[in-house]
Amino acid sequence: MARKVHPPVEVRRSPRRRSTVSAYEEQGRVVVMIPDAFSKSEEREWIDHMLERLRRRQARDGRASDTALKARAVRLAKRYYPEHPQCASPVSVRWVDNQHRRWGSCTPDDGTIRLSRRLTMMPSWVIDYVLLHELAHLVHPDHSRPFWDLVARYSKAERARGYLEGVADTEAAA
Ligand SMILES: [Zn+2]
């Protein structure tokens, strides 16, 4: 079960490409463009290589660091849940590699929040939604009506949920 976590990958082969490989993020997926002539093992090798490159780039710009994630959570909590000071002082907010089925989780008892590292490849408004969702669990541990009312203060909540469901569907189909 120690499978390496990576975001959904879509490989596009192009007959016009000879030896160049490129990769970019598109709607929560990583699109890797490879020459049509590549073998399956070359394809796998290059996917690993390009994902590693993206990861390094994100680590460099600080997006994938726990410190930046926590600071972001605190900013969001102050803005959206100002009357709930416990949201602005979570004990920890961390990226984790071992969450395959869930995008985020929260343990209200000890004030800890974890986000799947797969989210680092997704648009920031989607990451903000997952953060606000988990932060709201510090007020309501369940998915009750008051919980969703709180989350709905984020205007892109609905859209972000649809986005994540779309990604999950794509993964299930793959
Ligand atoms: Zn939840």
Backbone and ligand atoms as CSV (ligand in chain L), in Angstrom:
chain,resi,resn,atom,element,x,y,z
A,1,MET,N,N,0.816,-1.213,0.000
A,1,MET,CA,C,0.000,0.000,0.000
A,1,MET,C,C,0.855,1.270,0.000
A,2,ALA,N,N,2.162,1.093,-0.095
A,2,ALA,CA,C,3.038,2.270,-0.050
A,2,ALA,C,C,3.183,2.903,-1.429
A,3,ARG,N,N,2.093,2.961,-2.129
A,3,ARG,CA,C,2.085,3.554,-3.458
A,3,ARG,C,C,2.418,5.041,-3.350
A,4,LYS,N,N,3.214,5.489,-4.286
A,4,LYS,CA,C,3.615,6.895,-4.285
A,4,LYS,C,C,2.409,7.754,-4.667
A,5,VAL,N,N,2.182,8.804,-3.895
A,5,VAL,CA,C,1.040,9.652,-4.187
A,5,VAL,C,C,1.350,10.577,-5.342
A,6,HIS,N,N,0.522,10.546,-6.339
A,6,HIS,CA,C,0.665,11.605,-7.335
A,6,HIS,C,C,-0.703,12.007,-7.850
A,7,PRO,N,N,-0.776,13.186,-8.426
A,7,PRO,CA,C,-2.057,13.661,-8.928
A,7,PRO,C,C,-2.432,12.863,-10.160
A,8,PRO,N,N,-3.679,12.967,-10.600
A,8,PRO,CA,C,-4.069,12.285,-11.826
A,8,PRO,C,C,-3.198,12.766,-12.984
A,9,VAL,N,N,-2.751,11.822,-13.781
A,9,VAL,CA,C,-1.874,12.163,-14.897
A,9,VAL,C,C,-2.538,11.784,-16.203
A,10,GLU,N,N,-2.469,12.692,-17.156
A,10,GLU,CA,C,-2.972,12.355,-18.482
A,10,GLU,C,C,-1.797,12.417,-19.458
A,11,VAL,N,N,-1.587,11.345,-20.185
A,11,VAL,CA,C,-0.479,11.313,-21.138
A,11,VAL,C,C,-1.023,11.616,-22.527
A,12,ARG,N,N,-0.408,12.583,-23.188
A,12,ARG,CA,C,-0.795,12.851,-24.581
A,12,ARG,C,C,0.406,12.574,-25.471
A,13,ARG,N,N,0.189,11.707,-26.422
A,13,ARG,CA,C,1.257,11.361,-27.354
A,13,ARG,C,C,1.098,12.181,-28.617
A,14,SER,N,N,2.195,12.681,-29.099
A,14,SER,CA,C,2.131,13.460,-30.317
A,14,SER,C,C,3.119,12.935,-31.344
A,15,PRO,N,N,2.628,12.627,-32.540
A,15,PRO,CA,C,3.515,12.114,-33.593
A,15,PRO,C,C,4.525,13.174,-34.045
A,16,ARG,N,N,4.182,14.447,-33.802
A,16,ARG,CA,C,5.082,15.507,-34.246
A,16,ARG,C,C,6.259,15.727,-33.299
A,17,ARG,N,N,6.106,15.227,-32.076
A,17,ARG,CA,C,7.191,15.378,-31.122
A,17,ARG,C,C,8.263,14.347,-31.390
A,18,ARG,N,N,9.524,14.758,-31.325
A,18,ARG,CA,C,10.593,13.792,-31.539
A,18,ARG,C,C,11.233,13.352,-30.231
A,19,SER,N,N,11.689,14.298,-29.461
A,19,SER,CA,C,12.329,13.875,-28.218
A,19,SER,C,C,11.980,14.765,-27.031
A,20,THR,N,N,11.212,15.819,-27.249
A,20,THR,CA,C,10.937,16.715,-26.128
A,20,THR,C,C,9.722,16.240,-25.333
A,21,VAL,N,N,9.835,16.405,-24.025
A,21,VAL,CA,C,8.732,16.063,-23.128
A,21,VAL,C,C,8.370,17.332,-22.377
A,22,SER,N,N,7.084,17.584,-22.221
A,22,SER,CA,C,6.705,18.724,-21.403
A,22,SER,C,C,5.535,18.334,-20.519
A,23,ALA,N,N,5.353,19.098,-19.460
A,23,ALA,CA,C,4.256,18.808,-18.539
A,23,ALA,C,C,3.703,20.113,-17.999
A,24,TYR,N,N,2.397,20.122,-17.808
A,24,TYR,CA,C,1.784,21.294,-17.192
A,24,TYR,C,C,0.539,20.853,-16.431
A,25,GLU,N,N,0.080,21.735,-15.541
A,25,GLU,CA,C,-1.105,21.412,-14.754
A,25,GLU,C,C,-2.323,21.961,-15.461
A,26,GLU,N,N,-3.366,21.137,-15.492
A,26,GLU,CA,C,-4.603,21.565,-16.115
A,26,GLU,C,C,-5.754,20.980,-15.322
A,27,GLN,N,N,-6.497,21.831,-14.662
A,27,GLN,CA,C,-7.677,21.412,-13.903
A,27,GLN,C,C,-7.429,20.218,-12.997
A,28,GLY,N,N,-6.402,20.325,-12.203
A,28,GLY,CA,C,-6.168,19.287,-11.199
A,28,GLY,C,C,-5.481,18.045,-11.735
A,29,ARG,N,N,-5.165,18.073,-13.028
A,29,ARG,CA,C,-4.427,16.952,-13.581
A,29,ARG,C,C,-3.084,17.443,-14.060
A,30,VAL,N,N,-2.168,16.532,-14.204
A,30,VAL,CA,C,-0.909,16.883,-14.836
A,30,VAL,C,C,-0.931,16.270,-16.229
A,31,VAL,N,N,-0.805,17.114,-17.213
A,31,VAL,CA,C,-0.772,16.634,-18.583
A,31,VAL,C,C,0.695,16.493,-18.990
A,32,VAL,N,N,1.068,15.297,-19.400
A,32,VAL,CA,C,2.447,15.057,-19.831
A,32,VAL,C,C,2.418,14.768,-21.325
A,33,MET,N,N,3.139,15.595,-22.077
A,33,MET,CA,C,3.191,15.426,-23.533
A,33,MET,C,C,4.473,14.696,-23.899
A,34,ILE,N,N,4.309,13.586,-24.592
A,34,ILE,CA,C,5.495,12.800,-24.968
A,34,ILE,C,C,5.454,12.469,-26.460
A,35,PRO,N,N,6.603,12.151,-27.027
A,35,PRO,CA,C,6.613,11.743,-28.440
A,35,PRO,C,C,5.889,10.407,-28.609
A,36,ASP,N,N,5.241,10.264,-29.721
A,36,ASP,CA,C,4.472,9.057,-30.003
A,36,ASP,C,C,5.345,7.805,-29.992
A,37,ALA,N,N,6.610,7.969,-30.316
A,37,ALA,CA,C,7.500,6.815,-30.457
A,37,ALA,C,C,7.953,6.224,-29.122
A,38,PHE,N,N,7.648,6.886,-28.017
A,38,PHE,CA,C,8.084,6.377,-26.705
A,38,PHE,C,C,7.458,5.019,-26.379
A,39,SER,N,N,8.260,4.159,-25.767
A,39,SER,CA,C,7.717,2.877,-25.306
A,39,SER,C,C,6.972,3.104,-23.993
A,40,LYS,N,N,6.261,2.073,-23.534
A,40,LYS,CA,C,5.529,2.168,-22.276
A,40,LYS,C,C,6.473,2.451,-21.105
A,41,SER,N,N,7.643,1.821,-21.121
A,41,SER,CA,C,8.549,2.028,-19.993
A,41,SER,C,C,9.172,3.426,-20.048
A,42,GLU,N,N,9.420,3.923,-21.239
A,42,GLU,CA,C,9.895,5.315,-21.357
A,42,GLU,C,C,8.813,6.268,-20.839
A,43,GLU,N,N,7.583,5.932,-21.162
A,43,GLU,CA,C,6.471,6.765,-20.721
A,43,GLU,C,C,6.434,6.844,-19.191
A,44,ARG,N,N,6.522,5.681,-18.549
A,44,ARG,CA,C,6.489,5.649,-17.078
A,44,ARG,C,C,7.645,6.430,-16.478
A,45,GLU,N,N,8.812,6.219,-17.053
A,45,GLU,CA,C,10.011,6.896,-16.572
A,45,GLU,C,C,9.846,8.416,-16.639
A,46,TRP,N,N,9.312,8.881,-17.758
A,46,TRP,CA,C,9.156,10.323,-17.941
A,46,TRP,C,C,8.072,10.912,-17.057
A,47,ILE,N,N,7.016,10.146,-16.814
A,47,ILE,CA,C,5.965,10.648,-15.920
A,47,ILE,C,C,6.570,10.900,-14.538
A,48,ASP,N,N,7.319,9.923,-14.021
A,48,ASP,CA,C,7.962,10.083,-12.713
A,48,ASP,C,C,8.868,11.303,-12.698
A,49,HIS,N,N,9.631,11.416,-13.762
A,49,HIS,CA,C,10.578,12.519,-13.855
A,49,HIS,C,C,9.873,13.878,-13.863
A,50,MET,N,N,8.814,13.995,-14.648
A,50,MET,CA,C,8.123,15.272,-14.759
A,50,MET,C,C,7.367,15.613,-13.472
A,51,LEU,N,N,6.822,14.592,-12.803
A,51,LEU,CA,C,6.123,14.851,-11.536
A,51,LEU,C,C,7.106,15.341,-10.480
A,52,GLU,N,N,8.271,14.723,-10.485
A,52,GLU,CA,C,9.303,15.129,-9.533
A,52,GLU,C,C,9.687,16.591,-9.794
A,53,ARG,N,N,9.780,16.938,-11.063
A,53,ARG,CA,C,10.142,18.305,-11.429
A,53,ARG,C,C,9.075,19.301,-10.950
A,54,LEU,N,N,7.811,18.933,-11.144
A,54,LEU,CA,C,6.732,19.804,-10.683
A,54,LEU,C,C,6.753,19.959,-9.168
A,55,ARG,N,N,7.017,18.843,-8.487
A,55,ARG,CA,C,7.070,18.877,-7.030
A,55,ARG,C,C,8.169,19.817,-6.539
A,56,ARG,N,N,9.316,19.713,-7.204
A,56,ARG,CA,C,10.439,20.577,-6.800
A,56,ARG,C,C,10.111,22.040,-7.040
A,57,ARG,N,N,9.450,22.298,-8.151
A,57,ARG,CA,C,9.094,23.686,-8.467
A,57,ARG,C,C,8.147,24.237,-7.384
A,58,GLN,N,N,7.191,23.389,-6.985
A,58,GLN,CA,C,6.242,23.837,-5.967
A,58,GLN,C,C,6.894,24.014,-4.611
A,59,ALA,N,N,7.851,23.146,-4.308
A,59,ALA,CA,C,8.553,23.265,-3.032
A,59,ALA,C,C,9.331,24.582,-3.027
A,60,ARG,N,N,9.890,24.919,-4.177
A,60,ARG,CA,C,10.665,26.164,-4.283
A,60,ARG,C,C,9.789,27.382,-4.061
A,61,ASP,N,N,8.603,27.391,-4.665
A,61,ASP,CA,C,7.787,28.603,-4.499
A,61,ASP,C,C,6.979,28.575,-3.193
A,62,GLY,N,N,7.259,27.586,-2.351
A,62,GLY,CA,C,6.695,27.595,-1.003
A,62,GLY,C,C,5.268,27.096,-0.910
A,63,ARG,N,N,4.688,26.794,-2.042
A,63,ARG,CA,C,3.288,26.401,-2.043
A,63,ARG,C,C,3.068,25.093,-1.279
A,64,ALA,N,N,4.039,24.212,-1.355
A,64,ALA,CA,C,3.854,22.895,-0.762
A,64,ALA,C,C,4.387,22.794,0.672
A,65,SER,N,N,4.734,23.907,1.281
A,65,SER,CA,C,5.274,23.813,2.647
A,65,SER,C,C,4.156,23.872,3.692
A,66,ASP,N,N,4.389,23.192,4.821
A,66,ASP,CA,C,3.400,23.183,5.904
A,66,ASP,C,C,3.238,24.566,6.518
A,67,THR,N,N,4.340,25.295,6.610
A,67,THR,CA,C,4.298,26.641,7.204
A,67,THR,C,C,3.380,27.550,6.393
A,68,ALA,N,N,3.545,27.486,5.059
A,68,ALA,CA,C,2.712,28.319,4.195
A,68,ALA,C,C,1.254,27.887,4.281
A,69,LEU,N,N,1.050,26.578,4.401
A,69,LEU,CA,C,-0.322,26.059,4.461
A,69,LEU,C,C,-1.032,26.537,5.730
A,70,LYS,N,N,-0.324,26.486,6.842
A,70,LYS,CA,C,-0.933,26.900,8.102
A,70,LYS,C,C,-1.242,28.403,8.078
A,71,ALA,N,N,-0.306,29.178,7.559
A,71,ALA,CA,C,-0.514,30.626,7.481
A,71,ALA,C,C,-1.747,30.936,6.628
A,72,ARG,N,N,-1.896,30.159,5.569
A,72,ARG,CA,C,-3.040,30.351,4.686
A,72,ARG,C,C,-4.357,30.005,5.394
A,73,ALA,N,N,-4.315,28.919,6.162
A,73,ALA,CA,C,-5.507,28.498,6.915
A,73,ALA,C,C,-5.910,29.581,7.917
A,74,VAL,N,N,-4.931,30.137,8.586
A,74,VAL,CA,C,-5.217,31.164,9.595
A,74,VAL,C,C,-5.827,32.408,8.931
A,75,ARG,N,N,-5.257,32.784,7.782
A,75,ARG,CA,C,-5.796,33.939,7.040
A,75,ARG,C,C,-7.249,33.702,6.651
A,76,LEU,N,N,-7.526,32.506,6.131
A,76,LEU,CA,C,-8.893,32.178,5.705
A,76,LEU,C,C,-9.847,32.172,6.895
A,77,ALA,N,N,-9.400,31.592,8.009
A,77,ALA,CA,C,-10.250,31.499,9.201
A,77,ALA,C,C,-10.628,32.892,9.699
A,78,LYS,N,N,-9.657,33.792,9.723
A,78,LYS,CA,C,-9.929,35.154,10.206
A,78,LYS,C,C,-10.912,35.866,9.291
A,79,ARG,N,N,-10.788,35.582,8.008
A,79,ARG,CA,C,-11.647,36.271,7.053
A,79,ARG,C,C,-13.070,35.707,7.046
A,80,TYR,N,N,-13.185,34.366,7.052
A,80,TYR,CA,C,-14.505,33.756,6.876
A,80,TYR,C,C,-15.208,33.381,8.173
A,81,TYR,N,N,-14.442,33.055,9.190
A,81,TYR,CA,C,-15.064,32.623,10.453
A,81,TYR,C,C,-14.587,33.495,11.616
A,82,PRO,N,N,-14.729,34.817,11.491
A,82,PRO,CA,C,-14.126,35.709,12.502
A,82,PRO,C,C,-14.668,35.486,13.915
A,83,GLU,N,N,-15.920,35.000,14.012
A,83,GLU,CA,C,-16.491,34.821,15.361
A,83,GLU,C,C,-16.091,33.484,16.001
A,84,HIS,N,N,-15.274,32.695,15.298
A,84,HIS,CA,C,-14.807,31.416,15.852
A,84,HIS,C,C,-13.285,31.425,15.976
A,85,PRO,N,N,-12.782,32.001,17.056
A,85,PRO,CA,C,-11.316,32.152,17.184
A,85,PRO,C,C,-10.568,30.823,17.166
A,86,GLN,N,N,-11.236,29.726,17.514
A,86,GLN,CA,C,-10.535,28.426,17.499
A,86,GLN,C,C,-10.095,28.037,16.084
A,87,CYS,N,N,-10.799,28.577,15.077
A,87,CYS,CA,C,-10.424,28.252,13.698
A,87,CYS,C,C,-9.118,28.938,13.302
A,88,ALA,N,N,-8.868,30.089,13.885
A,88,ALA,CA,C,-7.664,30.837,13.527
A,88,ALA,C,C,-6.440,30.380,14.329
A,89,SER,N,N,-6.639,29.372,15.189
A,89,SER,CA,C,-5.469,28.881,15.932
A,89,SER,C,C,-5.413,27.353,15.969
A,90,PRO,N,N,-5.442,26.739,14.766
A,90,PRO,CA,C,-5.312,25.271,14.739
A,90,PRO,C,C,-3.935,24.873,15.264
A,91,VAL,N,N,-3.860,23.691,15.895
A,91,VAL,CA,C,-2.582,23.232,16.433
A,91,VAL,C,C,-1.608,22.933,15.289
A,92,SER,N,N,-2.116,22.250,14.265
A,92,SER,CA,C,-1.262,22.025,13.100
A,92,SER,C,C,-2.103,21.899,11.840
A,93,VAL,N,N,-1.529,22.345,10.736
A,93,VAL,CA,C,-2.133,22.160,9.419
A,93,VAL,C,C,-1.007,21.649,8.527
A,94,ARG,N,N,-1.161,20.418,8.051
A,94,ARG,CA,C,-0.047,19.774,7.332
A,94,ARG,C,C,-0.490,19.124,6.037
A,95,TRP,N,N,0.453,19.020,5.121
A,95,TRP,CA,C,0.256,18.197,3.922
A,95,TRP,C,C,0.587,16.754,4.300
A,96,VAL,N,N,-0.191,15.816,3.825
A,96,VAL,CA,C,0.132,14.405,4.078
A,96,VAL,C,C,0.082,13.603,2.784
A,97,ASP,N,N,0.866,12.529,2.762
A,97,ASP,CA,C,0.968,11.693,1.568
A,97,ASP,C,C,0.080,10.468,1.633
A,98,ASN,N,N,-0.503,10.194,2.799
A,98,ASN,CA,C,-1.183,8.908,2.960
A,98,ASN,C,C,-2.698,8.996,2.849
A,99,GLN,N,N,-3.208,10.094,2.311
A,99,GLN,CA,C,-4.653,10.187,2.160
A,99,GLN,C,C,-5.040,10.035,0.695
A,100,HIS,N,N,-5.506,8.840,0.349
A,100,HIS,CA,C,-5.830,8.599,-1.051
A,100,HIS,C,C,-7.292,8.871,-1.337
A,101,ARG,N,N,-8.115,8.549,-0.361
A,101,ARG,CA,C,-9.537,8.640,-0.619
A,101,ARG,C,C,-10.124,9.984,-0.219
A,102,ARG,N,N,-9.424,10.657,0.714
A,102,ARG,CA,C,-9.984,11.926,1.179
A,102,ARG,C,C,-9.057,13.075,0.829
A,103,TRP,N,N,-9.652,14.230,0.617
A,103,TRP,CA,C,-8.848,15.407,0.275
A,103,TRP,C,C,-8.306,16.075,1.536
A,104,GLY,N,N,-9.061,15.939,2.619
A,104,GLY,CA,C,-8.626,16.569,3.849
A,104,GLY,C,C,-9.241,15.871,5.027
A,105,SER,N,N,-8.675,16.100,6.222
A,105,SER,CA,C,-9.304,15.574,7.416
A,105,SER,C,C,-8.964,16.469,8.588
A,106,CYS,N,N,-9.822,16.375,9.592
A,106,CYS,CA,C,-9.665,17.244,10.751
A,106,CYS,C,C,-9.949,16.424,12.000
A,107,THR,N,N,-9.129,16.595,13.028
A,107,THR,CA,C,-9.413,15.993,14.326
A,107,THR,C,C,-9.725,17.131,15.287
A,108,PRO,N,N,-11.025,17.425,15.456
A,108,PRO,CA,C,-11.396,18.586,16.276
A,108,PRO,C,C,-10.853,18.508,17.708
A,109,ASP,N,N,-10.749,17.277,18.259
A,109,ASP,CA,C,-10.295,17.123,19.640
A,109,ASP,C,C,-8.905,17.696,19.881
A,110,ASP,N,N,-8.013,17.480,18.918
A,110,ASP,CA,C,-6.673,18.038,19.136
A,110,ASP,C,C,-6.342,19.197,18.187
A,111,GLY,N,N,-7.327,19.617,17.401
A,111,GLY,CA,C,-7.121,20.802,16.573
A,111,GLY,C,C,-6.138,20.617,15.431
A,112,THR,N,N,-6.082,19.390,14.887
A,112,THR,CA,C,-5.144,19.162,13.782
A,112,THR,C,C,-5.896,18.959,12.469
A,113,ILE,N,N,-5.274,19.464,11.399
A,113,ILE,CA,C,-5.862,19.373,10.066
A,113,ILE,C,C,-4.811,18.838,9.100
A,114,ARG,N,N,-5.243,17.940,8.228
A,114,ARG,CA,C,-4.337,17.376,7.230
A,114,ARG,C,C,-4.955,17.512,5.841
A,115,LEU,N,N,-4.134,17.862,4.886
A,115,LEU,CA,C,-4.585,17.942,3.491
A,115,LEU,C,C,-3.770,16.992,2.632
A,116,SER,N,N,-4.445,16.313,1.713
A,116,SER,CA,C,-3.738,15.418,0.800
A,116,SER,C,C,-2.809,16.225,-0.107
A,117,ARG,N,N,-1.597,15.745,-0.237
A,117,ARG,CA,C,-0.620,16.460,-1.058
A,117,ARG,C,C,-1.028,16.529,-2.534
A,118,ARG,N,N,-1.946,15.661,-2.911
A,118,ARG,CA,C,-2.411,15.711,-4.294
A,118,ARG,C,C,-3.038,17.066,-4.629
A,119,LEU,N,N,-3.524,17.757,-3.578
A,119,LEU,CA,C,-4.151,19.059,-3.797
A,119,LEU,C,C,-3.166,20.131,-4.245
A,120,THR,N,N,-1.884,19.907,-4.002
A,120,THR,CA,C,-0.914,20.951,-4.375
A,120,THR,C,C,-0.936,21.225,-5.872
A,121,MET,N,N,-1.427,20.261,-6.649
A,121,MET,CA,C,-1.478,20.440,-8.091
A,121,MET,C,C,-2.771,21.135,-8.536
A,122,MET,N,N,-3.632,21.415,-7.603
A,122,MET,CA,C,-4.940,21.959,-7.985
A,122,MET,C,C,-5.006,23.468,-7.798
A,123,PRO,N,N,-6.007,24.094,-8.416
A,123,PRO,CA,C,-6.088,25.562,-8.309
A,123,PRO,C,C,-6.224,26.005,-6.844
A,124,SER,N,N,-5.736,27.197,-6.544
A,124,SER,CA,C,-5.724,27.635,-5.142
A,124,SER,C,C,-7.128,27.793,-4.558
A,125,TRP,N,N,-8.114,28.132,-5.396
A,125,TRP,CA,C,-9.469,28.279,-4.836
A,125,TRP,C,C,-10.035,26.936,-4.396
A,126,VAL,N,N,-9.536,25.844,-4.956
A,126,VAL,CA,C,-9.973,24.508,-4.519
A,126,VAL,C,C,-9.299,24.158,-3.187
A,127,ILE,N,N,-8.019,24.496,-3.078
A,127,ILE,CA,C,-7.304,24.254,-1.811
A,127,ILE,C,C,-7.959,25.081,-0.692
A,128,ASP,N,N,-8.332,26.314,-1.010
A,128,ASP,CA,C,-8.987,27.164,-0.007
A,128,ASP,C,C,-10.291,26.527,0.473
A,129,TYR,N,N,-11.020,25.938,-0.456
A,129,TYR,CA,C,-12.260,25.274,-0.060
A,129,TYR,C,C,-11.988,24.132,0.922
A,130,VAL,N,N,-11.018,23.297,0.604
A,130,VAL,CA,C,-10.738,22.155,1.490
A,130,VAL,C,C,-10.286,22.673,2.862
A,131,LEU,N,N,-9.483,23.719,2.866
A,131,LEU,CA,C,-9.057,24.299,4.152
A,131,LEU,C,C,-10.266,24.808,4.942
A,132,LEU,N,N,-11.143,25.550,4.273
A,132,LEU,CA,C,-12.313,26.095,4.971
A,132,LEU,C,C,-13.251,24.992,5.442
A,133,HIS,N,N,-13.333,23.926,4.661
A,133,HIS,CA,C,-14.150,22.772,5.063
A,133,HIS,C,C,-13.603,22.177,6.363
A,134,GLU,N,N,-12.286,21.924,6.371
A,134,GLU,CA,C,-11.697,21.301,7.566
A,134,GLU,C,C,-11.712,22.259,8.755
A,135,LEU,N,N,-11.489,23.541,8.508
A,135,LEU,CA,C,-11.534,24.528,9.595
A,135,LEU,C,C,-12.930,24.591,10.223
A,136,ALA,N,N,-13.955,24.454,9.379
A,136,ALA,CA,C,-15.329,24.499,9.889
A,136,ALA,C,C,-15.608,23.320,10.817
A,137,HIS,N,N,-14.853,22.220,10.641
A,137,HIS,CA,C,-15.029,21.075,11.551
A,137,HIS,C,C,-14.523,21.378,12.953
A,138,LEU,N,N,-13.720,22.426,13.107
A,138,LEU,CA,C,-13.291,22.817,14.453
A,138,LEU,C,C,-14.467,23.430,15.218
A,139,VAL,N,N,-15.511,23.831,14.462
A,139,VAL,CA,C,-16.725,24.366,15.095
A,139,VAL,C,C,-17.797,23.277,15.149
A,140,HIS,N,N,-18.006,22.622,14.009
A,140,HIS,CA,C,-18.994,21.533,13.907
A,140,HIS,C,C,-18.269,20.280,13.423
A,141,PRO,N,N,-18.091,19.287,14.281
A,141,PRO,CA,C,-17.356,18.077,13.881
A,141,PRO,C,C,-18.090,17.248,12.812
A,142,ASP,N,N,-19.393,17.477,12.676
A,142,ASP,CA,C,-20.195,16.661,11.756
A,142,ASP,C,C,-20.458,17.409,10.442
A,143,HIS,N,N,-21.260,16.792,9.574
A,143,HIS,CA,C,-21.675,17.476,8.348
A,143,HIS,C,C,-23.133,17.915,8.493
A,144,SER,N,N,-23.404,18.597,9.566
A,144,SER,CA,C,-24.759,19.054,9.858
A,144,SER,C,C,-25.082,20.310,9.037
A,145,ARG,N,N,-26.313,20.708,9.103
A,145,ARG,CA,C,-26.765,21.913,8.413
A,145,ARG,C,C,-25.940,23.146,8.831
A,146,PRO,N,N,-25.762,23.372,10.142
A,146,PRO,CA,C,-24.943,24.531,10.546
A,146,PRO,C,C,-23.517,24.476,9.992
A,147,PHE,N,N,-22.991,23.244,9.849
A,147,PHE,CA,C,-21.660,23.093,9.270
A,147,PHE,C,C,-21.651,23.629,7.832
A,148,TRP,N,N,-22.619,23.147,7.021
A,148,TRP,CA,C,-22.658,23.576,5.613
A,148,TRP,C,C,-22.962,25.057,5.472
A,149,ASP,N,N,-23.759,25.617,6.413
A,149,ASP,CA,C,-24.021,27.055,6.375
A,149,ASP,C,C,-22.721,27.839,6.542
A,150,LEU,N,N,-21.891,27.327,7.426
A,150,LEU,CA,C,-20.607,27.992,7.662
A,150,LEU,C,C,-19.728,27.927,6.406
A,151,VAL,N,N,-19.639,26.726,5.847
A,151,VAL,CA,C,-18.800,26.526,4.651
A,151,VAL,C,C,-19.299,27.374,3.475
A,152,ALA,N,N,-20.625,27.560,3.407
A,152,ALA,CA,C,-21.221,28.283,2.278
A,152,ALA,C,C,-20.838,29.767,2.259
A,153,ARG,N,N,-20.200,30.246,3.312
A,153,ARG,CA,C,-19.723,31.639,3.282
A,153,ARG,C,C,-18.660,31.816,2.209
A,154,TYR,N,N,-18.013,30.734,1.875
A,154,TYR,CA,C,-17.024,30.769,0.797
A,154,TYR,C,C,-17.785,30.622,-0.506
A,155,SER,N,N,-17.764,31.651,-1.342
A,155,SER,CA,C,-18.656,31.669,-2.506
A,155,SER,C,C,-18.321,30.580,-3.532
A,156,LYS,N,N,-17.084,30.070,-3.505
A,156,LYS,CA,C,-16.740,29.038,-4.490
A,156,LYS,C,C,-16.882,27.620,-3.929
A,157,ALA,N,N,-17.530,27.480,-2.772
A,157,ALA,CA,C,-17.623,26.167,-2.121
A,157,ALA,C,C,-18.282,25.128,-3.037
A,158,GLU,N,N,-19.412,25.530,-3.604
A,158,GLU,CA,C,-20.170,24.604,-4.455
A,158,GLU,C,C,-19.339,24.182,-5.676
A,159,ARG,N,N,-18.734,25.177,-6.280
A,159,ARG,CA,C,-17.928,24.932,-7.470
A,159,ARG,C,C,-16.741,24.020,-7.154
A,160,ALA,N,N,-16.121,24.263,-6.014
A,160,ALA,CA,C,-14.952,23.469,-5.625
A,160,ALA,C,C,-15.361,22.022,-5.356
A,161,ARG,N,N,-16.525,21.842,-4.731
A,161,ARG,CA,C,-16.998,20.474,-4.481
A,161,ARG,C,C,-17.207,19.731,-5.788
A,162,GLY,N,N,-17.820,20.422,-6.762
A,162,GLY,CA,C,-18.025,19.817,-8.075
A,162,GLY,C,C,-16.700,19.467,-8.741
A,163,TYR,N,N,-15.753,20.351,-8.596
A,163,TYR,CA,C,-14.427,20.142,-9.172
A,163,TYR,C,C,-13.781,18.885,-8.608
A,164,LEU,N,N,-13.828,18.752,-7.278
A,164,LEU,CA,C,-13.188,17.599,-6.632
A,164,LEU,C,C,-13.911,16.299,-6.962
A,165,GLU,N,N,-15.240,16.381,-7.084
A,165,GLU,CA,C,-15.982,15.182,-7.479
A,165,GLU,C,C,-15.584,14.756,-8.883
A,166,GLY,N,N,-15.395,15.747,-9.754
A,166,GLY,CA,C,-14.963,15.463,-11.123
A,166,GLY,C,C,-13.614,14.756,-11.147
A,167,VAL,N,N,-12.700,15.230,-10.323
A,167,VAL,CA,C,-11.372,14.611,-10.267
A,167,VAL,C,C,-11.491,13.178,-9.755
A,168,ALA,N,N,-12.307,12.976,-8.731
A,168,ALA,CA,C,-12.491,11.639,-8.166
A,168,ALA,C,C,-13.084,10.686,-9.196
A,169,ASP,N,N,-14.037,11.201,-9.982
A,169,ASP,CA,C,-14.648,10.364,-11.028
A,169,ASP,C,C,-13.611,9.942,-12.068
A,170,THR,N,N,-12.796,10.911,-12.458
A,170,THR,CA,C,-11.762,10.620,-13.448
A,170,THR,C,C,-10.830,9.551,-12.939
A,171,GLU,N,N,-10.478,9.633,-11.654
A,171,GLU,CA,C,-9.563,8.650,-11.080
A,171,GLU,C,C,-10.199,7.273,-11.031
A,172,ALA,N,N,-11.492,7.254,-10.688
A,172,ALA,CA,C,-12.176,5.965,-10.596
A,172,ALA,C,C,-12.249,5.312,-11.967
A,173,ALA,N,N,-12.364,6.152,-12.990
A,173,ALA,CA,C,-12.481,5.617,-14.348
A,173,ALA,C,C,-11.133,5.164,-14.894
A,174,ALA,N,N,-10.074,5.691,-14.328
A,174,ALA,CA,C,-8.742,5.398,-14.888
A,174,ALA,C,C,-8.266,3.996,-14.527
L,1,ZN,ZN,ZN,-16.004,17.075,6.341
